[in-house]
Amino acid sequence: MRLEALGDAAWQHVNNRYYDGAHYDRRYEDYVHDVQFWCDLAEASGRRVLELAAGTGRLSLPIAARGIDVVGLDIAQAMLSRAKSKAGADGPRFLVGDMRDFDLDQRFDLIMIACSSICHLLSDDDVLSCFASARRHLDAGGTFAMDLVLPARETAIADGQWRPRFGYLDPAGRGDVTVRGRRSYDVASRILTDELDYEFSDDGRVERATRVSRMYPFDQLCPLLERSGFAIRECHGGFGGEPLTDTSAIQVLICERAPRMAG
Ligand SMILES: C[S@@+](CC[C@H](N)C(=O)[O-])C[C@H]1O[C@@H](n2cnc3c(N)ncnc32)[C@H](O)[C@@H]1O
């Protein structure tokens, strides 16, 4: 698929510094607590895995290292270029595509959407379209799984105030990158907007990136999964199988193809 063909809002909102692969990897260097979970689930599910919104291959690469066939799909070329540069000859196949509508002419044992990437879909219609594409690509008996934040924690700092957010060494080797941000939340649409100012210590320049996402509480996501022909097999509040509660940081949902589509 040609990237220009995706030249709509979904691509536009990842066309900024936050989704620059080298910067993303620096930012997420210490974010490793989910890797074991996803690798184990992939191994238990079969031999063919599709990661939607695969980014820089943070998860696709270690899964492939276990000898599993992995396809990673992402809308941002800047993320996939980085993923490809890290993958060896036997690594995952990385493809540019939109998870809301894709056709890979292939079926999988596990389709996964990790690291709250589902929150990039900004309407129920987009989620339903994504789930329909996923279902078409899932083998009978296959697993569809995702993890995503719980809204309460994410919206707790959505007060419009600028505050320090994160920092890392510039991947270009030119000093530090310091990021400040302010967050706002629209309760009616459940859209969370992060404005992030990236300040580069070498020349003091500041780049603004805007990150837009939508919150999906468990009770809003369940009916969308059921309408799309998925049954929730397990849900947890962490990667170690913790119970899902109102105060969990994360919701982990493991689903299977329901025999019939719900009503
Ligand atoms: C938080 S990153 C997660 C990347 C990777 N899964 C990980 O765990 O590190 C979210 C990813 O979603 C991708 N994305 C956003 N909208 C998308 C869409 N409509 N289709 C495919 N990928 C999308 C972004 O380009 C980005 O790489």
PDBQT file of the ligand as one rigid body, heavy atoms in Angstrom, charges set to zero:
ROOT
HETATM    1  C1  LIG A 301       2.183   3.707  21.189  1.00  0.00    +0.000 C 
HETATM    2  S1  LIG A 301       2.795   3.250  19.595  1.00  0.00    +0.000 S 
HETATM    3  C2  LIG A 301       2.940   1.496  19.865  1.00  0.00    +0.000 C 
HETATM    4  C3  LIG A 301       3.984   0.835  19.007  1.00  0.00    +0.000 C 
HETATM    5  C4  LIG A 301       4.301  -0.611  19.383  1.00  0.00    +0.000 C 
HETATM    6  N1  LIG A 301       3.141  -1.460  19.289  1.00  0.00    +0.000 N 
HETATM    7  C5  LIG A 301       4.880  -0.708  20.783  1.00  0.00    +0.000 C 
HETATM    8  O1  LIG A 301       4.296  -1.418  21.605  1.00  0.00    +0.000 OA
HETATM    9  O2  LIG A 301       5.895  -0.078  21.034  1.00  0.00    +0.000 OA
HETATM   10  C6  LIG A 301       1.357   3.413  18.599  1.00  0.00    +0.000 C 
HETATM   11  C7  LIG A 301       1.546   3.097  17.134  1.00  0.00    +0.000 C 
HETATM   12  O3  LIG A 301       0.264   3.145  16.494  1.00  0.00    +0.000 OA
HETATM   13  C8  LIG A 301       0.483   3.539  15.152  1.00  0.00    +0.000 C 
HETATM   14  N2  LIG A 301      -0.825   3.902  14.549  1.00  0.00    +0.000 N 
HETATM   15  C9  LIG A 301      -1.616   4.936  14.862  1.00  0.00    +0.000 A 
HETATM   16  N3  LIG A 301      -2.727   4.914  14.100  1.00  0.00    +0.000 NA
HETATM   17  C10 LIG A 301      -2.644   3.817  13.306  1.00  0.00    +0.000 A 
HETATM   18  C11 LIG A 301      -3.481   3.244  12.302  1.00  0.00    +0.000 A 
HETATM   19  N4  LIG A 301      -4.665   3.790  11.986  1.00  0.00    +0.000 N 
HETATM   20  N5  LIG A 301      -3.078   2.108  11.694  1.00  0.00    +0.000 NA
HETATM   21  C12 LIG A 301      -1.874   1.546  11.999  1.00  0.00    +0.000 A 
HETATM   22  N6  LIG A 301      -1.034   2.061  12.914  1.00  0.00    +0.000 NA
HETATM   23  C13 LIG A 301      -1.404   3.172  13.571  1.00  0.00    +0.000 A 
HETATM   24  C14 LIG A 301       1.484   4.678  15.301  1.00  0.00    +0.000 C 
HETATM   25  O4  LIG A 301       2.112   4.987  14.087  1.00  0.00    +0.000 OA
HETATM   26  C15 LIG A 301       2.413   4.087  16.364  1.00  0.00    +0.000 C 
HETATM   27  O5  LIG A 301       3.501   3.409  15.776  1.00  0.00    +0.000 OA
ENDROOT
TORSDOF 0
